[in-house]
Amino acid sequence: MRAISQDTYGGPDVLRLIETDRPTPLPTEVLVRVHAAGVNPVDAKTRAGQGVAGILGDPPIILGWDVSGVVEEVGHGVHTLAVGDEVYGMPWFPRAASAYAEYVTAPSRHFARKPGNLSHVEAAAVPLAGLTAYQILTALARVEKDQRVLIHAAAGGVGHLAVQFAKQLGAYVVGTASAGKHEWLRGLGADEVIDYHRTDVAEATGDIDVVVDLIGSQVTQRQSVAVTRPGGLVVAVPSGTPPELLEQAAKSGVRAAPYLVEPDGPALGEIAALIESGAVSVEVEEVFALAAAAEAHRRTESGRTRGKLVLEVR
């Protein structure tokens, strides 16, 4: 099968197209023929030796976690999926899923049936970003009706889905984004959108119950604590909870929690139902051929993506 591999950590140019053996599913696993693979910021960070590189170990490695495709073979003990099922998922994270390839194997329960109204390209944009947003808002923050939720980087892959999930939970949603994305975000349900280039978020809003910080800079950490009510929650996604954030939060009576997404087939099923009902949509800004993975990484590292980038594998 074709795959994108790297022999060393480094810039996008370390990514190269190779031919390698197709994997074989073990008991309780499925073999999925990949039609499309999503590209995420964690992919680029890991390629460079950051992200979850310490978990993957030394190269050569095959990156990627977002998958949409068709079940081609099932291992012994699988009874939730069958050959021919269209599925999507985020298998194995943070261990290697090797999704930048024509085939992947993983436990069947790491997948769910693909939303019927999405193409494989669109579906591949959902799992990691969708699960991150969904698990934060439902399992960690337990957002309730009429709570105020602030989402930093609301126009990104995780952010634009978090806006929609929060609205489905009945929250009042405030997002940060550049001015050109405000109208689009309001169309997704954002009640307020703040241009972080021109406005200090800490002065523009307040009395927030839950902050989802998808940037993780010292600036957004300070702003997040400043706008959160006592007893509220700041969820720090890319940065975790450095000592300075914990100190600021403690002084303000605010909780701060790190977050890392995990495979979750049942949650993917719930997300698929929201998408099929029309309540949630996914934005794919650009599609790249598998062989153009390096170009896709350069694009995601620009930090200006609206929604998601996807590799079309088949």
C-alpha positions as CSV (number, residue, x, y, z in Angstrom):
1,M,0.0,0.0,0.0
2,R,1.0,3.7,-0.4
3,A,1.7,5.7,2.7
4,I,3.4,8.9,3.9
5,S,6.4,8.2,6.1
6,Q,9.2,10.1,7.7
7,D,12.7,8.9,8.6
8,T,13.5,11.7,11.0
9,Y,11.7,14.5,12.8
10,G,11.8,17.9,11.1
11,G,10.0,20.2,8.7
12,P,7.3,19.3,6.2
13,D,10.0,18.1,3.7
14,V,10.8,15.0,5.8
15,L,7.4,13.6,4.7
16,R,7.7,11.2,1.7
17,L,5.5,8.8,-0.2
18,I,6.5,5.1,0.3
19,E,5.2,1.6,-0.5
20,T,4.8,-0.6,2.5
21,D,3.0,-3.8,3.6
22,R,-0.7,-3.7,4.2
23,P,-1.6,-4.3,7.9
24,T,-3.6,-7.4,9.0
25,P,-6.3,-7.0,11.6
26,L,-5.9,-8.9,14.9
27,P,-8.9,-10.3,16.8
28,T,-11.5,-7.5,17.6
29,E,-9.9,-5.3,15.0
30,V,-11.0,-4.2,11.5
31,L,-9.1,-3.4,8.4
32,V,-10.3,-0.2,6.9
33,R,-9.5,1.0,3.3
34,V,-8.9,4.7,3.8
35,H,-10.6,7.0,1.4
36,A,-9.6,10.2,3.2
37,A,-7.4,11.3,6.2
38,G,-7.8,14.5,8.2
39,V,-4.8,16.7,8.9
40,N,-4.6,18.2,12.4
41,P,-2.2,20.6,14.1
42,V,-1.0,17.7,16.3
43,D,0.2,15.9,13.1
44,A,2.5,18.8,12.3
45,K,3.8,19.1,15.8
46,T,4.5,15.4,16.0
47,R,6.2,15.5,12.7
48,A,8.5,18.1,14.1
49,G,9.3,16.0,17.2
50,Q,6.8,17.7,19.5
51,G,3.1,16.7,20.1
52,V,3.0,13.0,20.9
53,A,6.3,12.2,19.3
54,G,7.6,10.9,22.7
55,I,4.9,8.3,22.6
56,L,5.5,7.3,19.0
57,G,9.2,6.9,19.5
58,D,11.9,7.1,16.9
59,P,11.2,7.3,13.2
60,P,10.4,5.9,10.7
61,I,6.7,6.7,11.5
62,I,3.5,7.1,9.6
63,L,1.5,10.0,10.9
64,G,-2.3,10.6,11.0
65,W,-5.3,9.7,13.1
66,D,-8.4,11.0,11.3
67,V,-9.8,8.3,9.0
68,S,-12.9,7.8,6.8
69,G,-13.2,4.7,4.7
70,V,-14.7,1.3,4.2
71,V,-14.3,-1.9,6.3
72,E,-12.5,-4.4,4.1
73,E,-11.8,-7.2,6.6
74,V,-12.9,-8.0,10.2
75,G,-11.0,-9.9,12.8
76,H,-12.3,-12.6,15.1
77,G,-14.7,-11.3,17.7
78,V,-15.9,-8.2,15.8
79,H,-19.7,-7.9,15.8
80,T,-20.3,-4.2,15.7
81,L,-19.1,-3.7,12.1
82,A,-19.2,-5.7,8.9
83,V,-17.3,-5.8,5.6
84,G,-18.6,-3.0,3.4
85,D,-19.6,-0.6,6.2
86,E,-18.6,3.0,5.7
87,V,-16.9,4.2,8.9
88,Y,-15.0,7.1,10.4
89,G,-12.8,7.3,13.4
90,M,-9.7,8.4,15.3
91,P,-8.1,5.1,16.2
92,W,-5.3,4.5,18.7
93,F,-4.7,8.2,19.7
94,P,-2.2,9.1,21.1
95,R,-0.5,5.9,19.9
96,A,0.3,5.6,16.2
97,A,-2.7,5.0,13.9
98,S,-0.7,5.5,10.7
99,A,-3.7,7.1,8.9
100,Y,-1.7,8.7,6.1
101,A,-2.0,5.4,4.3
102,E,-4.3,3.4,2.1
103,Y,-5.2,0.9,4.9
104,V,-5.3,1.0,8.7
105,T,-6.2,-1.5,11.4
106,A,-7.7,-0.7,14.8
107,P,-10.2,-2.0,17.3
108,S,-13.6,-2.0,15.8
109,R,-15.0,0.2,18.6
110,H,-12.6,3.0,17.7
111,F,-14.8,3.5,14.7
112,A,-18.5,4.5,14.1
113,R,-20.6,4.5,11.0
114,K,-19.8,7.5,8.8
115,P,-22.5,10.2,8.8
116,G,-24.6,9.3,5.8
117,N,-24.9,12.9,4.5
118,L,-21.1,13.4,4.4
119,S,-18.6,12.4,1.8
120,H,-15.5,10.5,3.0
121,V,-13.5,13.7,2.6
122,E,-15.9,15.6,4.8
123,A,-16.2,12.8,7.3
124,A,-12.4,12.5,7.6
125,A,-12.4,16.1,8.9
126,V,-14.5,15.3,11.9
127,P,-13.1,12.6,14.3
128,L,-10.2,14.2,16.2
129,A,-11.6,17.8,16.1
130,G,-15.1,16.6,16.8
131,L,-14.2,14.3,19.6
132,T,-12.0,16.9,21.2
133,A,-14.8,19.5,21.2
134,Y,-17.5,17.0,22.2
135,Q,-15.6,15.3,25.0
136,I,-14.5,18.7,26.5
137,L,-18.0,20.1,26.5
138,T,-20.0,17.1,27.6
139,A,-17.7,14.8,29.6
140,L,-15.2,17.3,31.2
141,A,-17.1,20.6,31.4
142,R,-20.6,19.2,31.5
143,V,-21.9,22.3,29.9
144,E,-25.5,23.1,30.8
145,K,-28.3,25.3,29.3
146,D,-27.7,29.1,29.5
147,Q,-24.0,28.8,30.6
148,R,-21.6,31.1,29.0
149,V,-18.9,29.4,27.0
150,L,-15.8,31.1,25.5
151,I,-13.9,29.4,22.7
152,H,-10.5,30.7,21.7
153,A,-9.7,30.1,18.0
154,A,-13.4,29.4,17.2
155,A,-12.9,29.3,13.5
156,G,-10.4,26.4,13.6
157,G,-11.0,22.7,13.2
158,V,-11.9,22.1,16.9
159,G,-13.3,25.5,17.4
160,H,-16.0,25.6,14.7
161,L,-17.3,22.3,15.9
162,A,-17.2,23.4,19.6
163,V,-19.3,26.4,18.7
164,Q,-22.0,24.2,17.3
165,F,-21.9,21.5,20.1
166,A,-22.1,24.2,22.7
167,K,-25.1,25.7,21.1
168,Q,-26.8,22.3,20.9
169,L,-26.2,22.1,24.7
170,G,-28.0,25.4,25.1
171,A,-25.0,27.6,25.9
172,Y,-24.4,31.2,25.2
173,V,-21.3,31.1,22.9
174,V,-18.5,33.6,22.6
175,G,-15.8,33.0,20.1
176,T,-12.5,34.6,19.2
177,A,-11.5,34.9,15.5
178,S,-10.1,37.3,12.9
179,A,-12.7,39.7,11.6
180,G,-13.2,38.0,8.2
181,K,-14.6,34.9,9.9
182,H,-17.1,36.6,12.2
183,E,-20.1,36.3,9.9
184,W,-19.5,32.6,9.2
185,L,-19.2,31.9,12.9
186,R,-22.4,33.7,13.7
187,G,-24.0,31.5,11.0
188,L,-22.8,28.5,13.0
189,G,-24.5,29.8,16.1
190,A,-21.9,32.0,17.9
191,D,-23.7,34.7,19.9
192,E,-20.7,37.0,20.1
193,V,-17.4,37.0,18.2
194,I,-14.4,39.0,19.3
195,D,-11.6,40.1,16.9
196,Y,-8.5,39.2,19.0
197,H,-6.3,41.3,16.7
198,R,-8.0,44.5,17.8
199,T,-9.7,43.7,21.1
200,D,-8.4,42.5,24.5
201,V,-10.7,39.5,25.2
202,A,-10.5,40.3,28.9
203,E,-12.1,43.7,28.3
204,A,-14.7,42.5,25.8
205,T,-16.5,39.8,27.7
206,G,-16.7,38.3,31.2
207,D,-18.7,36.1,33.6
208,I,-17.8,33.0,31.6
209,D,-18.6,29.6,32.9
210,V,-16.3,27.5,30.6
211,V,-13.3,28.6,28.5
212,V,-12.0,26.2,25.8
213,D,-8.5,27.5,25.1
214,L,-7.4,26.1,21.8
215,I,-4.4,28.4,21.5
216,G,-2.6,27.9,24.8
217,S,-0.4,31.1,24.7
218,Q,0.4,33.1,27.8
219,V,-1.9,35.8,26.5
220,T,-4.9,33.5,26.1
221,Q,-4.2,31.9,29.5
222,R,-4.3,35.3,31.2
223,Q,-7.4,36.3,29.3
224,S,-9.1,33.0,30.0
225,V,-8.7,33.3,33.8
226,A,-9.6,37.0,33.8
227,V,-13.0,36.4,32.1
228,T,-14.0,33.3,34.0
229,R,-16.3,33.6,37.0
230,P,-15.2,32.1,40.4
231,G,-15.8,28.4,40.3
232,G,-15.7,28.4,36.5
233,L,-13.5,26.2,34.4
234,V,-10.6,26.9,32.0
235,V,-9.8,23.9,29.7
236,A,-6.3,24.2,28.4
237,V,-5.9,22.0,25.3
238,P,-2.5,22.5,23.5
239,S,-0.6,23.9,26.4
240,G,-1.8,21.8,29.3
241,T,-1.7,23.5,32.7
242,P,1.7,25.1,33.2
243,P,2.5,26.4,36.7
244,E,1.7,30.0,35.8
245,L,-1.8,29.1,34.7
246,L,-2.5,27.1,37.8
247,E,-1.3,30.0,39.9
248,Q,-3.4,32.5,38.1
249,A,-6.4,30.3,38.3
250,A,-6.0,29.6,42.0
251,K,-5.8,33.3,42.9
252,S,-9.1,33.9,41.0
253,G,-10.9,30.9,42.4
254,V,-11.1,29.3,38.9
255,R,-10.5,25.7,38.0
256,A,-8.0,24.8,35.3
257,A,-7.8,21.4,33.6
258,P,-5.7,20.0,30.8
259,Y,-7.3,17.9,28.1
260,L,-6.2,15.1,25.7
261,V,-8.7,13.5,23.3
262,E,-9.2,9.7,23.3
263,P,-10.8,7.3,20.9
264,D,-14.6,7.1,21.4
265,G,-16.8,5.2,19.0
266,P,-20.1,5.8,20.9
267,A,-19.4,9.6,20.9
268,L,-18.7,9.5,17.2
269,G,-22.1,7.9,16.8
270,E,-23.7,10.7,18.7
271,I,-21.8,13.3,16.6
272,A,-22.9,11.5,13.4
273,A,-26.5,11.8,14.5
274,L,-26.1,15.6,15.0
275,I,-24.5,15.9,11.6
276,E,-27.2,13.8,9.9
277,S,-29.9,15.9,11.6
278,G,-28.4,19.1,10.1
279,A,-27.7,20.5,13.6
280,V,-23.9,20.4,13.0
281,S,-21.8,20.9,9.9
282,V,-18.1,20.5,9.2
283,E,-16.0,22.9,7.2
284,V,-13.3,21.6,4.9
285,E,-11.2,24.4,3.6
286,E,-8.8,22.5,1.3
287,V,-8.2,19.0,0.1
288,F,-4.8,17.6,-0.8
289,A,-3.7,14.5,-2.6
290,L,-1.9,11.9,-0.3
291,A,1.4,12.7,-2.0
292,A,1.0,16.4,-1.1
293,A,1.0,15.8,2.7
294,A,4.0,18.1,3.1
295,E,2.0,20.9,1.4
296,A,-0.9,20.3,3.7
297,H,1.4,20.5,6.7
298,R,2.7,23.9,5.6
299,R,-0.8,25.1,5.2
300,T,-1.9,23.9,8.7
301,E,1.2,25.5,10.3
302,S,0.2,28.9,8.9
303,G,-2.4,29.0,11.7
304,R,-5.0,30.6,9.5
305,T,-7.1,27.6,8.5
306,R,-10.9,27.9,8.5
307,G,-12.2,24.5,9.5
308,K,-10.1,21.5,8.4
309,L,-7.6,20.2,5.8
310,V,-8.0,16.7,4.4
311,L,-5.8,14.3,2.4
312,E,-7.8,12.4,-0.3
313,V,-6.3,9.0,-0.2
314,R,-8.5,7.1,-2.7
